[in-house]
């Protein structure tokens, strides 16, 4: 009985530690510049990866963007049918991400991970 309890406890700790290794990414509303939107919707796009299945939500696209990115994802936002993931942001007076400068985008229901930047 003790062995079974210890096994369950170790399994629980392993699952909890796996989930906590990925830092939570805040969702910011209206953080995407029109220039960034034009950049990802114009041809040719800078495609840096392709997901195995269509991406239906911000959260479902995040692991694929993390895989494609060499930098941490600081914030994410949805705008006009696109999911944006920022690797560079402008911050407000409290240090929170307010405006996206550079990152990745995936169209809702799409599979292409597109790199963009307003530099």
Biopython code that builds the backbone (N, CA, C, O; Angstrom):
import numpy as np
from Bio.PDB.StructureBuilder import StructureBuilder

atoms = [
    (1, "UNK", "N", (0.819, -1.198, 0.000)),
    (1, "UNK", "CA", (0.000, 0.000, 0.000)),
    (1, "UNK", "C", (0.866, 1.266, 0.000)),
    (1, "UNK", "O", (0.586, 2.214, -0.733)),
    (2, "UNK", "N", (1.918, 1.272, 0.828)),
    (2, "UNK", "CA", (2.807, 2.436, 0.866)),
    (2, "UNK", "C", (3.488, 2.638, -0.485)),
    (2, "UNK", "O", (3.658, 3.767, -0.946)),
    (3, "UNK", "N", (3.874, 1.527, -1.110)),
    (3, "UNK", "CA", (4.521, 1.612, -2.421)),
    (3, "UNK", "C", (3.588, 2.262, -3.441)),
    (3, "UNK", "O", (4.008, 3.122, -4.215)),
    (4, "UNK", "N", (2.335, 1.852, -3.438)),
    (4, "UNK", "CA", (1.360, 2.416, -4.364)),
    (4, "UNK", "C", (1.160, 3.909, -4.107)),
    (4, "UNK", "O", (1.082, 4.699, -5.048)),
    (5, "UNK", "N", (1.077, 4.290, -2.843)),
    (5, "UNK", "CA", (0.928, 5.696, -2.476)),
    (5, "UNK", "C", (2.130, 6.507, -2.958)),
    (5, "UNK", "O", (1.968, 7.598, -3.506)),
    (6, "UNK", "N", (3.332, 5.974, -2.753)),
    (6, "UNK", "CA", (4.546, 6.666, -3.179)),
    (6, "UNK", "C", (4.587, 6.804, -4.704)),
    (6, "UNK", "O", (4.994, 7.840, -5.228)),
    (7, "UNK", "N", (4.169, 5.767, -5.398)),
    (7, "UNK", "CA", (4.150, 5.798, -6.860)),
    (7, "UNK", "C", (3.180, 6.857, -7.378)),
    (7, "UNK", "O", (3.498, 7.595, -8.310)),
    (8, "UNK", "N", (2.008, 6.928, -6.778)),
    (8, "UNK", "CA", (1.008, 7.935, -7.170)),
    (8, "UNK", "C", (1.535, 9.336, -6.875)),
    (8, "UNK", "O", (1.367, 10.245, -7.689)),
    (9, "UNK", "N", (2.158, 9.513, -5.741)),
    (9, "UNK", "CA", (2.699, 10.809, -5.353)),
    (9, "UNK", "C", (3.811, 11.251, -6.310)),
    (9, "UNK", "O", (3.840, 12.409, -6.726)),
    (10, "UNK", "N", (4.717, 10.348, -6.658)),
    (10, "UNK", "CA", (5.789, 10.675, -7.605)),
    (10, "UNK", "C", (5.238, 11.020, -8.979)),
    (10, "UNK", "O", (5.735, 11.937, -9.633)),
    (11, "UNK", "N", (4.223, 10.301, -9.422)),
    (11, "UNK", "CA", (3.597, 10.581, -10.707)),
    (11, "UNK", "C", (2.970, 11.970, -10.692)),
    (11, "UNK", "O", (3.102, 12.722, -11.658)),
    (12, "UNK", "N", (2.299, 12.308, -9.615)),
    (12, "UNK", "CA", (1.681, 13.628, -9.473)),
    (12, "UNK", "C", (2.725, 14.727, -9.535)),
    (12, "UNK", "O", (2.527, 15.724, -10.230)),
    (13, "UNK", "N", (3.841, 14.565, -8.818)),
    (13, "UNK", "CA", (4.901, 15.577, -8.849)),
    (13, "UNK", "C", (5.500, 15.714, -10.241)),
    (13, "UNK", "O", (5.825, 16.823, -10.664)),
    (14, "UNK", "N", (5.651, 14.619, -10.950)),
    (14, "UNK", "CA", (6.201, 14.661, -12.304)),
    (14, "UNK", "C", (5.278, 15.430, -13.235)),
    (14, "UNK", "O", (5.750, 16.235, -14.037)),
    (15, "UNK", "N", (3.980, 15.202, -13.149)),
    (15, "UNK", "CA", (3.012, 15.895, -13.997)),
    (15, "UNK", "C", (2.971, 17.375, -13.661)),
    (15, "UNK", "O", (2.944, 18.204, -14.571)),
    (16, "UNK", "N", (2.965, 17.730, -12.389)),
    (16, "UNK", "CA", (2.926, 19.131, -11.977)),
    (16, "UNK", "C", (4.188, 19.851, -12.416)),
    (16, "UNK", "O", (4.106, 20.980, -12.900)),
    (17, "UNK", "N", (5.346, 19.238, -12.263)),
    (17, "UNK", "CA", (6.578, 19.905, -12.646)),
    (17, "UNK", "C", (6.682, 20.064, -14.158)),
    (17, "UNK", "O", (7.256, 21.046, -14.628)),
    (18, "UNK", "N", (6.144, 19.130, -14.927)),
    (18, "UNK", "CA", (6.147, 19.270, -16.376)),
    (18, "UNK", "C", (5.315, 20.462, -16.799)),
    (18, "UNK", "O", (5.746, 21.239, -17.652)),
    (19, "UNK", "N", (4.148, 20.625, -16.233)),
    (19, "UNK", "CA", (3.257, 21.726, -16.587)),
    (19, "UNK", "C", (3.807, 23.071, -16.188)),
    (19, "UNK", "O", (3.542, 24.064, -16.865)),
    (20, "UNK", "N", (4.569, 23.138, -15.104)),
    (20, "UNK", "CA", (5.060, 24.419, -14.625)),
    (20, "UNK", "C", (6.340, 24.855, -15.319)),
    (20, "UNK", "O", (6.787, 25.984, -15.115)),
    (21, "UNK", "N", (6.955, 23.982, -16.146)),
    (21, "UNK", "CA", (8.178, 24.368, -16.824)),
    (21, "UNK", "C", (7.906, 25.400, -17.923)),
    (21, "UNK", "O", (8.811, 26.151, -18.286)),
    (22, "UNK", "N", (6.701, 25.453, -18.451)),
    (22, "UNK", "CA", (6.327, 26.440, -19.454)),
    (22, "UNK", "C", (5.690, 27.629, -18.736)),
    (22, "UNK", "O", (4.673, 27.482, -18.058)),
    (23, "UNK", "N", (6.293, 28.796, -18.890)),
    (23, "UNK", "CA", (5.783, 29.990, -18.226)),
    (23, "UNK", "C", (4.484, 30.452, -18.877)),
    (23, "UNK", "O", (4.333, 30.370, -20.096)),
    (24, "UNK", "N", (3.564, 30.931, -18.079)),
    (24, "UNK", "CA", (2.296, 31.438, -18.608)),
    (24, "UNK", "C", (2.551, 32.676, -19.464)),
    (24, "UNK", "O", (3.399, 33.506, -19.137)),
    (25, "UNK", "N", (1.818, 32.787, -20.548)),
    (25, "UNK", "CA", (1.965, 33.917, -21.466)),
    (25, "UNK", "C", (0.694, 34.746, -21.390)),
    (25, "UNK", "O", (-0.398, 34.226, -21.621)),
    (26, "UNK", "N", (0.824, 36.056, -21.063)),
    (26, "UNK", "CA", (-0.378, 36.889, -20.975)),
    (26, "UNK", "C", (-1.010, 37.143, -22.334)),
    (26, "UNK", "O", (-0.322, 37.224, -23.351)),
    (27, "UNK", "N", (-2.327, 37.267, -22.334)),
    (27, "UNK", "CA", (-3.076, 37.616, -23.539)),
    (27, "UNK", "C", (-3.381, 39.112, -23.460)),
    (27, "UNK", "O", (-3.975, 39.581, -22.489)),
    (28, "UNK", "N", (-2.973, 39.852, -24.481)),
    (28, "UNK", "CA", (-3.144, 41.304, -24.521)),
    (28, "UNK", "C", (-4.120, 41.645, -25.645)),
    (28, "UNK", "O", (-3.999, 41.122, -26.752)),
    (29, "UNK", "N", (-5.076, 42.510, -25.366)),
    (29, "UNK", "CA", (-6.040, 42.934, -26.390)),
    (29, "UNK", "C", (-5.515, 44.172, -27.107)),
    (29, "UNK", "O", (-4.892, 45.038, -26.493)),
    (30, "UNK", "N", (-5.769, 44.248, -28.399)),
    (30, "UNK", "CA", (-5.421, 45.418, -29.224)),
    (30, "UNK", "C", (-3.949, 45.807, -29.121)),
    (30, "UNK", "O", (-3.630, 46.986, -28.965)),
    (31, "UNK", "N", (-3.054, 44.831, -29.207)),
    (31, "UNK", "CA", (-1.626, 45.098, -29.085)),
    (31, "UNK", "C", (-0.887, 45.020, -30.417)),
    (31, "UNK", "O", (0.327, 45.218, -30.469)),
    (32, "UNK", "N", (-1.620, 44.732, -31.493)),
    (32, "UNK", "CA", (-0.979, 44.502, -32.787)),
    (32, "UNK", "C", (-1.131, 45.732, -33.681)),
    (32, "UNK", "O", (-2.236, 46.224, -33.907)),
    (33, "UNK", "N", (-0.006, 46.208, -34.177)),
    (33, "UNK", "CA", (0.037, 47.364, -35.061)),
    (33, "UNK", "C", (-0.507, 46.996, -36.443)),
    (33, "UNK", "O", (-0.301, 45.868, -36.892)),
    (34, "UNK", "N", (-1.192, 47.906, -37.126)),
    (34, "UNK", "CA", (-1.671, 47.624, -38.481)),
    (34, "UNK", "C", (-0.545, 47.234, -39.446)),
    (34, "UNK", "O", (-0.772, 46.463, -40.379)),
    (35, "UNK", "N", (0.664, 47.760, -39.229)),
    (35, "UNK", "CA", (1.801, 47.392, -40.062)),
    (35, "UNK", "C", (2.122, 45.900, -39.927)),
    (35, "UNK", "O", (2.426, 45.237, -40.918)),
    (36, "UNK", "N", (2.054, 45.382, -38.714)),
    (36, "UNK", "CA", (2.302, 43.953, -38.502)),
    (36, "UNK", "C", (1.226, 43.124, -39.192)),
    (36, "UNK", "O", (1.524, 42.094, -39.797)),
    (37, "UNK", "N", (-0.003, 43.563, -39.102)),
    (37, "UNK", "CA", (-1.095, 42.838, -39.754)),
    (37, "UNK", "C", (-0.898, 42.820, -41.272)),
    (37, "UNK", "O", (-1.065, 41.778, -41.907)),
    (38, "UNK", "N", (-0.549, 43.948, -41.844)),
    (38, "UNK", "CA", (-0.295, 43.991, -43.293)),
    (38, "UNK", "C", (0.875, 43.090, -43.675)),
    (38, "UNK", "O", (0.862, 42.444, -44.723)),
    (39, "UNK", "N", (1.873, 43.059, -42.818)),
    (39, "UNK", "CA", (3.059, 42.256, -43.105)),
    (39, "UNK", "C", (2.738, 40.761, -43.175)),
    (39, "UNK", "O", (3.242, 40.072, -44.061)),
    (40, "UNK", "N", (1.918, 40.249, -42.268)),
    (40, "UNK", "CA", (1.636, 38.807, -42.259)),
    (40, "UNK", "C", (0.600, 38.410, -43.307)),
    (40, "UNK", "O", (0.550, 37.249, -43.713)),
    (41, "UNK", "N", (-0.220, 39.349, -43.746)),
    (41, "UNK", "CA", (-1.249, 38.996, -44.729)),
    (41, "UNK", "C", (-0.810, 39.249, -46.168)),
    (41, "UNK", "O", (-1.486, 38.818, -47.102)),
    (42, "UNK", "N", (0.307, 39.938, -46.359)),
    (42, "UNK", "CA", (0.773, 40.210, -47.723)),
    (42, "UNK", "C", (1.638, 39.054, -48.225)),
    (42, "UNK", "O", (2.221, 38.305, -47.441)),
    (43, "UNK", "N", (1.704, 38.932, -49.532)),
    (43, "UNK", "CA", (2.563, 37.898, -50.119)),
    (43, "UNK", "C", (3.889, 38.553, -50.479)),
    (43, "UNK", "O", (3.866, 39.728, -50.843)),
    (44, "UNK", "N", (4.992, 37.924, -50.412)),
    (44, "UNK", "CA", (5.222, 36.608, -49.804)),
    (44, "UNK", "C", (5.428, 36.735, -48.293)),
    (44, "UNK", "O", (6.005, 37.714, -47.819)),
    (45, "UNK", "N", (4.969, 35.773, -47.568)),
    (45, "UNK", "CA", (5.118, 35.753, -46.115)),
    (45, "UNK", "C", (6.420, 35.051, -45.733)),
    (45, "UNK", "O", (6.952, 34.238, -46.489)),
    (46, "UNK", "N", (6.915, 35.381, -44.551)),
    (46, "UNK", "CA", (8.132, 34.767, -44.039)),
    (46, "UNK", "C", (7.757, 33.542, -43.192)),
    (46, "UNK", "O", (7.767, 33.610, -41.963)),
    (47, "UNK", "N", (7.431, 32.438, -43.844)),
    (47, "UNK", "CA", (7.000, 31.215, -43.154)),
    (47, "UNK", "C", (8.218, 30.536, -42.537)),
    (47, "UNK", "O", (9.186, 30.228, -43.231)),
    (48, "UNK", "N", (8.160, 30.303, -41.215)),
    (48, "UNK", "CA", (9.273, 29.675, -40.501)),
    (48, "UNK", "C", (8.922, 28.286, -39.975)),
    (48, "UNK", "O", (9.777, 27.596, -39.420)),
    (49, "UNK", "N", (7.675, 27.881, -40.147)),
    (49, "UNK", "CA", (7.261, 26.558, -39.693)),
    (49, "UNK", "C", (5.848, 26.250, -40.138)),
    (49, "UNK", "O", (5.091, 27.133, -40.541)),
    (50, "UNK", "N", (5.512, 24.969, -40.054)),
    (50, "UNK", "CA", (4.172, 24.511, -40.405)),
    (50, "UNK", "C", (3.703, 23.564, -39.306)),
    (50, "UNK", "O", (4.425, 22.643, -38.925)),
    (51, "UNK", "N", (2.500, 23.790, -38.802)),
    (51, "UNK", "CA", (1.947, 22.936, -37.743)),
    (51, "UNK", "C", (1.371, 21.661, -38.363)),
    (51, "UNK", "O", (0.990, 21.665, -39.533)),
    (52, "UNK", "N", (1.305, 20.577, -37.595)),
    (52, "UNK", "CA", (0.772, 19.328, -38.137)),
    (52, "UNK", "C", (-0.741, 19.353, -38.364)),
    (52, "UNK", "O", (-1.267, 18.545, -39.128)),
    (53, "UNK", "N", (-1.433, 20.272, -37.707)),
    (53, "UNK", "CA", (-2.888, 20.374, -37.833)),
    (53, "UNK", "C", (-3.281, 21.847, -37.790)),
    (53, "UNK", "O", (-2.508, 22.666, -37.293)),
    (54, "UNK", "N", (-4.460, 22.206, -38.295)),
    (54, "UNK", "CA", (-4.924, 23.597, -38.208)),
    (54, "UNK", "C", (-4.981, 24.073, -36.753)),
    (54, "UNK", "O", (-5.308, 23.305, -35.848)),
    (55, "UNK", "N", (-4.659, 25.343, -36.550)),
    (55, "UNK", "CA", (-4.612, 25.932, -35.207)),
    (55, "UNK", "C", (-5.918, 26.679, -34.931)),
    (55, "UNK", "O", (-6.196, 27.689, -35.578)),
    (56, "UNK", "N", (-6.738, 26.188, -33.962)),
    (56, "UNK", "CA", (-8.033, 26.802, -33.697)),
    (56, "UNK", "C", (-8.036, 27.898, -32.619)),
    (56, "UNK", "O", (-9.025, 28.619, -32.481)),
    (57, "UNK", "N", (-6.929, 28.032, -31.845)),
    (57, "UNK", "CA", (-6.922, 29.001, -30.746)),
    (57, "UNK", "C", (-5.503, 29.465, -30.442)),
    (57, "UNK", "O", (-4.530, 28.837, -30.857)),
    (58, "UNK", "N", (-5.399, 30.572, -29.714)),
    (58, "UNK", "CA", (-4.096, 31.088, -29.277)),
    (58, "UNK", "C", (-3.307, 30.032, -28.519)),
    (58, "UNK", "O", (-2.132, 29.791, -28.799)),
    (59, "UNK", "N", (-3.968, 29.410, -27.559)),
    (59, "UNK", "CA", (-3.305, 28.437, -26.694)),
    (59, "UNK", "C", (-2.806, 27.226, -27.468)),
    (59, "UNK", "O", (-1.737, 26.697, -27.163)),
    (60, "UNK", "N", (-3.557, 26.784, -28.459)),
    (60, "UNK", "CA", (-3.163, 25.604, -29.234)),
    (60, "UNK", "C", (-1.984, 25.911, -30.166)),
    (60, "UNK", "O", (-1.225, 25.007, -30.513)),
    (61, "UNK", "N", (-1.826, 27.163, -30.571)),
    (61, "UNK", "CA", (-0.709, 27.538, -31.431)),
    (61, "UNK", "C", (0.583, 27.805, -30.683)),
    (61, "UNK", "O", (1.664, 27.725, -31.267)),
    (62, "UNK", "N", (0.488, 28.122, -29.398)),
    (62, "UNK", "CA", (1.652, 28.504, -28.602)),
    (62, "UNK", "C", (2.787, 27.476, -28.625)),
    (62, "UNK", "O", (3.935, 27.879, -28.815)),
    (63, "UNK", "N", (2.538, 26.178, -28.444)),
    (63, "UNK", "CA", (3.660, 25.227, -28.464)),
    (63, "UNK", "C", (4.417, 25.206, -29.799)),
    (63, "UNK", "O", (5.633, 25.011, -29.816)),
    (64, "UNK", "N", (3.713, 25.404, -30.904)),
    (64, "UNK", "CA", (4.357, 25.397, -32.221)),
    (64, "UNK", "C", (5.207, 26.654, -32.419)),
    (64, "UNK", "O", (6.284, 26.594, -33.013)),
    (65, "UNK", "N", (4.718, 27.787, -31.919)),
    (65, "UNK", "CA", (5.479, 29.026, -32.021)),
    (65, "UNK", "C", (6.707, 28.941, -31.123)),
    (65, "UNK", "O", (7.790, 29.371, -31.520)),
    (66, "UNK", "N", (6.557, 28.398, -29.929)),
    (66, "UNK", "CA", (7.717, 28.231, -29.039)),
    (66, "UNK", "C", (8.788, 27.361, -29.694)),
    (66, "UNK", "O", (9.984, 27.605, -29.541)),
    (67, "UNK", "N", (8.345, 26.361, -30.411)),
    (67, "UNK", "CA", (9.280, 25.465, -31.096)),
    (67, "UNK", "C", (10.026, 26.202, -32.211)),
    (67, "UNK", "O", (11.212, 25.951, -32.429)),
    (68, "UNK", "N", (9.352, 27.098, -32.909)),
    (68, "UNK", "CA", (9.956, 27.836, -34.024)),
    (68, "UNK", "C", (10.827, 28.995, -33.552)),
    (68, "UNK", "O", (11.732, 29.416, -34.273)),
    (69, "UNK", "N", (10.573, 29.513, -32.363)),
    (69, "UNK", "CA", (11.246, 30.713, -31.875)),
    (69, "UNK", "C", (12.510, 30.402, -31.085)),
    (69, "UNK", "O", (12.574, 29.420, -30.345)),
    (70, "UNK", "N", (13.508, 31.255, -31.255)),
    (70, "UNK", "CA", (14.723, 31.162, -30.448)),
    (70, "UNK", "C", (14.609, 32.028, -29.204)),
    (70, "UNK", "O", (15.434, 31.933, -28.297)),
    (71, "UNK", "N", (13.591, 32.868, -29.163)),
    (71, "UNK", "CA", (13.378, 33.788, -28.046)),
    (71, "UNK", "C", (12.098, 33.410, -27.315)),
    (71, "UNK", "O", (11.222, 32.775, -27.903)),
    (72, "UNK", "N", (11.970, 33.788, -26.047)),
    (72, "UNK", "CA", (10.734, 33.486, -25.318)),
    (72, "UNK", "C", (9.554, 34.286, -25.861)),
    (72, "UNK", "O", (9.719, 35.398, -26.363)),
    (73, "UNK", "N", (8.378, 33.710, -25.753)),
    (73, "UNK", "CA", (7.151, 34.398, -26.143)),
    (73, "UNK", "C", (6.689, 35.208, -24.932)),
    (73, "UNK", "O", (6.416, 34.647, -23.871)),
    (74, "UNK", "N", (6.602, 36.526, -25.096)),
    (74, "UNK", "CA", (6.305, 37.429, -23.979)),
    (74, "UNK", "C", (4.819, 37.699, -23.794)),
    (74, "UNK", "O", (4.363, 37.944, -22.677)),
    (75, "UNK", "N", (4.065, 37.655, -24.883)),
    (75, "UNK", "CA", (2.629, 37.926, -24.833)),
    (75, "UNK", "C", (2.005, 37.413, -26.119)),
    (75, "UNK", "O", (2.698, 37.137, -27.098)),
    (76, "UNK", "N", (0.680, 37.289, -26.098)),
    (76, "UNK", "CA", (-0.029, 36.860, -27.307)),
    (76, "UNK", "C", (-1.343, 37.610, -27.422)),
    (76, "UNK", "O", (-1.885, 38.111, -26.436)),
    (77, "UNK", "N", (-1.849, 37.676, -28.666)),
    (77, "UNK", "CA", (-3.063, 38.427, -28.933)),
    (77, "UNK", "C", (-3.754, 37.862, -30.164)),
    (77, "UNK", "O", (-3.114, 37.264, -31.029)),
    (78, "UNK", "N", (-5.058, 38.055, -30.234)),
    (78, "UNK", "CA", (-5.824, 37.666, -31.418)),
    (78, "UNK", "C", (-6.331, 38.941, -32.077)),
    (78, "UNK", "O", (-6.867, 39.827, -31.412)),
    (79, "UNK", "N", (-6.156, 39.022, -33.399)),
    (79, "UNK", "CA", (-6.597, 40.204, -34.120)),
    (79, "UNK", "C", (-7.055, 39.808, -35.519)),
    (79, "UNK", "O", (-6.290, 39.211, -36.277)),
    (80, "UNK", "N", (-8.282, 40.132, -35.861)),
    (80, "UNK", "CA", (-8.857, 39.941, -37.191)),
    (80, "UNK", "C", (-8.594, 38.554, -37.782)),
    (80, "UNK", "O", (-8.208, 38.428, -38.944)),
    (81, "UNK", "N", (-8.807, 37.526, -36.977)),
    (81, "UNK", "CA", (-8.648, 36.162, -37.464)),
    (81, "UNK", "C", (-7.222, 35.644, -37.470)),
    (81, "UNK", "O", (-6.938, 34.613, -38.080)),
    (82, "UNK", "N", (-6.333, 36.340, -36.804)),
    (82, "UNK", "CA", (-4.934, 35.923, -36.706)),
    (82, "UNK", "C", (-4.529, 35.834, -35.237)),
    (82, "UNK", "O", (-5.027, 36.579, -34.393)),
    (83, "UNK", "N", (-3.615, 34.904, -34.951)),
    (83, "UNK", "CA", (-3.033, 34.768, -33.620)),
    (83, "UNK", "C", (-1.619, 35.325, -33.678)),
    (83, "UNK", "O", (-0.807, 34.877, -34.488)),
    (84, "UNK", "N", (-1.319, 36.299, -32.823)),
    (84, "UNK", "CA", (-0.003, 36.928, -32.774)),
    (84, "UNK", "C", (0.698, 36.548, -31.473)),
    (84, "UNK", "O", (0.085, 36.525, -30.406)),
    (85, "UNK", "N", (1.993, 36.250, -31.581)),
    (85, "UNK", "CA", (2.827, 35.855, -30.445)),
    (85, "UNK", "C", (4.056, 36.768, -30.451)),
    (85, "UNK", "O", (4.846, 36.732, -31.395)),
    (86, "UNK", "N", (4.221, 37.580, -29.413)),
    (86, "UNK", "CA", (5.273, 38.593, -29.395)),
    (86, "UNK", "C", (6.555, 38.085, -28.743)),
    (86, "UNK", "O", (6.528, 37.453, -27.687)),
    (87, "UNK", "N", (7.681, 38.379, -29.399)),
    (87, "UNK", "CA", (8.992, 38.109, -28.815)),
    (87, "UNK", "C", (9.665, 39.415, -28.387)),
    (87, "UNK", "O", (10.651, 39.390, -27.651)),
    (88, "UNK", "N", (9.138, 40.552, -28.842)),
    (88, "UNK", "CA", (9.593, 41.878, -28.426)),
    (88, "UNK", "C", (8.354, 42.744, -28.242)),
    (88, "UNK", "O", (7.460, 42.751, -29.088)),
    (89, "UNK", "N", (8.308, 43.472, -27.134)),
    (89, "UNK", "CA", (7.136, 44.283, -26.809)),
    (89, "UNK", "C", (7.552, 45.642, -26.269)),
    (89, "UNK", "O", (8.662, 45.814, -25.765)),
    (90, "UNK", "N", (6.643, 46.603, -26.384)),
    (90, "UNK", "CA", (6.760, 47.867, -25.667)),
    (90, "UNK", "C", (5.936, 47.682, -24.393)),
    (90, "UNK", "O", (4.863, 47.080, -24.428)),
    (91, "UNK", "N", (6.426, 48.189, -23.297)),
    (91, "UNK", "CA", (5.754, 47.983, -22.008)),
    (91, "UNK", "C", (5.114, 49.282, -21.508)),
    (91, "UNK", "O", (5.561, 50.382, -21.833)),
    (92, "UNK", "N", (4.059, 49.121, -20.710)),
    (92, "UNK", "CA", (3.395, 50.285, -20.113)),
    (92, "UNK", "C", (4.168, 50.734, -18.875)),
    (92, "UNK", "O", (5.226, 50.180, -18.575)),
    (93, "UNK", "N", (3.666, 51.706, -18.170)),
    (93, "UNK", "CA", (4.319, 52.252, -16.982)),
    (93, "UNK", "C", (4.477, 51.265, -15.839)),
    (93, "UNK", "O", (5.258, 51.506, -14.918)),
    (94, "UNK", "N", (3.746, 50.155, -15.884)),
    (94, "UNK", "CA", (3.824, 49.129, -14.841)),
    (94, "UNK", "C", (4.651, 47.925, -15.277)),
    (94, "UNK", "O", (4.749, 46.942, -14.543)),
    (95, "UNK", "N", (5.247, 47.994, -16.466)),
    (95, "UNK", "CA", (6.087, 46.902, -16.959)),
    (95, "UNK", "C", (5.346, 45.797, -17.680)),
    (95, "UNK", "O", (5.942, 44.781, -18.037)),
    (96, "UNK", "N", (4.049, 45.980, -17.899)),
    (96, "UNK", "CA", (3.256, 44.962, -18.610)),
    (96, "UNK", "C", (3.348, 45.175, -20.118)),
    (96, "UNK", "O", (3.406, 46.316, -20.576)),
    (97, "UNK", "N", (3.362, 44.084, -20.899)),
    (97, "UNK", "CA", (3.372, 44.237, -22.353)),
    (97, "UNK", "C", (2.148, 45.022, -22.817)),
    (97, "UNK", "O", (1.022, 44.752, -22.398)),
    (98, "UNK", "N", (2.393, 46.002, -23.696)),
    (98, "UNK", "CA", (1.290, 46.845, -24.165)),
    (98, "UNK", "C", (1.167, 46.843, -25.688)),
    (98, "UNK", "O", (0.069, 46.972, -26.229)),
    (99, "UNK", "N", (2.303, 46.695, -26.373)),
    (99, "UNK", "CA", (2.328, 46.830, -27.822)),
    (99, "UNK", "C", (3.348, 45.843, -28.381)),
    (99, "UNK", "O", (4.469, 45.762, -27.878)),
    (100, "UNK", "N", (2.973, 45.095, -29.413)),
    (100, "UNK", "CA", (3.860, 44.088, -29.994)),
    (100, "UNK", "C", (4.782, 44.724, -31.031)),
    (100, "UNK", "O", (4.340, 45.521, -31.859)),
    (101, "UNK", "N", (6.059, 44.368, -30.980)),
    (101, "UNK", "CA", (7.046, 44.910, -31.900)),
    (101, "UNK", "C", (7.532, 43.850, -32.882)),
    (101, "UNK", "O", (7.775, 44.139, -34.053)),
    (102, "UNK", "N", (7.671, 42.620, -32.392)),
    (102, "UNK", "CA", (8.199, 41.545, -33.225)),
    (102, "UNK", "C", (7.684, 40.204, -32.716)),
    (102, "UNK", "O", (7.385, 40.059, -31.531)),
    (103, "UNK", "N", (7.580, 39.226, -33.609)),
    (103, "UNK", "CA", (7.153, 37.910, -33.174)),
    (103, "UNK", "C", (6.710, 37.016, -34.306)),
    (103, "UNK", "O", (7.299, 37.003, -35.387)),
    (104, "UNK", "N", (5.652, 36.266, -34.031)),
    (104, "UNK", "CA", (5.144, 35.259, -34.965)),
    (104, "UNK", "C", (3.630, 35.379, -35.056)),
    (104, "UNK", "O", (2.983, 35.921, -34.160)),
    (105, "UNK", "N", (3.072, 34.865, -36.152)),
    (105, "UNK", "CA", (1.623, 34.881, -36.334)),
    (105, "UNK", "C", (1.186, 33.587, -37.013)),
    (105, "UNK", "O", (1.928, 32.994, -37.796)),
    (106, "UNK", "N", (-0.033, 33.167, -36.694)),
    (106, "UNK", "CA", (-0.665, 32.010, -37.330)),
    (106, "UNK", "C", (-2.102, 32.415, -37.648)),
    (106, "UNK", "O", (-2.800, 32.928, -36.773)),
    (107, "UNK", "N", (-2.560, 32.195, -38.884)),
    (107, "UNK", "CA", (-3.965, 32.505, -39.162)),
    (107, "UNK", "C", (-4.878, 31.515, -38.440)),
    (107, "UNK", "O", (-4.546, 30.336, -38.327)),
    (108, "UNK", "N", (-6.027, 31.989, -37.952)),
    (108, "UNK", "CA", (-6.982, 31.088, -37.290)),
    (108, "UNK", "C", (-7.354, 29.973, -38.269)),
    (108, "UNK", "O", (-7.770, 30.233, -39.397)),
    (109, "UNK", "N", (-7.197, 28.736, -37.819)),
    (109, "UNK", "CA", (-7.493, 27.594, -38.660)),
    (109, "UNK", "C", (-6.402, 27.279, -39.672)),
    (109, "UNK", "O", (-6.546, 26.367, -40.486)),
    (110, "UNK", "N", (-5.311, 28.035, -39.619)),
    (110, "UNK", "CA", (-4.201, 27.821, -40.552)),
    (110, "UNK", "C", (-3.111, 26.960, -39.938)),
    (110, "UNK", "O", (-3.202, 26.529, -38.788)),
    (111, "UNK", "N", (-2.069, 26.720, -40.742)),
    (111, "UNK", "CA", (-0.975, 25.867, -40.294)),
    (111, "UNK", "C", (0.387, 26.546, -40.400)),
    (111, "UNK", "O", (1.368, 26.026, -39.867)),
    (112, "UNK", "N", (0.473, 27.686, -41.069)),
    (112, "UNK", "CA", (1.764, 28.344, -41.262)),
    (112, "UNK", "C", (2.111, 29.259, -40.095)),
    (112, "UNK", "O", (1.290, 30.068, -39.665)),
    (113, "UNK", "N", (3.341, 29.125, -39.582)),
    (113, "UNK", "CA", (3.877, 30.013, -38.560)),
    (113, "UNK", "C", (4.711, 31.048, -39.310)),
    (113, "UNK", "O", (5.682, 30.709, -39.987)),
    (114, "UNK", "N", (4.318, 32.312, -39.177)),
    (114, "UNK", "CA", (4.924, 33.396, -39.951)),
    (114, "UNK", "C", (5.664, 34.350, -39.019)),
    (114, "UNK", "O", (5.123, 34.787, -38.003)),
    (115, "UNK", "N", (6.900, 34.665, -39.375)),
    (115, "UNK", "CA", (7.708, 35.610, -38.613)),
    (115, "UNK", "C", (7.383, 37.034, -39.095)),
    (115, "UNK", "O", (7.162, 37.245, -40.288)),
    (116, "UNK", "N", (7.352, 38.007, -38.178)),
    (116, "UNK", "CA", (7.072, 39.392, -38.554)),
    (116, "UNK", "C", (7.799, 40.337, -37.584)),
    (116, "UNK", "O", (8.238, 39.924, -36.510)),
    (117, "UNK", "N", (7.914, 41.582, -37.974)),
    (117, "UNK", "CA", (8.500, 42.600, -37.112)),
    (117, "UNK", "C", (8.226, 43.982, -37.670)),
    (117, "UNK", "O", (8.163, 44.161, -38.886)),
    (118, "UNK", "N", (8.065, 44.954, -36.798)),
    (118, "UNK", "CA", (7.785, 46.326, -37.236)),
    (118, "UNK", "C", (9.040, 47.193, -37.196)),
    (118, "UNK", "O", (8.943, 48.419, -37.264)),
    (119, "UNK", "N", (10.185, 46.593, -37.089)),
    (119, "UNK", "CA", (11.451, 47.338, -37.062)),
    (119, "UNK", "C", (11.684, 47.993, -38.386)),
    (119, "UNK", "O", (12.697, 48.668, -38.571)),
]
sb = StructureBuilder()
sb.init_structure("model")
sb.init_model(0)
sb.init_chain("A")
sb.init_seg("    ")
for serial, (resi, resn, name, xyz) in enumerate(atoms, 1):
    if name == "N":
        sb.init_residue(resn, " ", resi, " ")
    sb.init_atom(name, np.array(xyz, "f"), 0.0, 1.0, " ", f" {name:<3s}", serial, name[0])
structure = sb.get_structure()
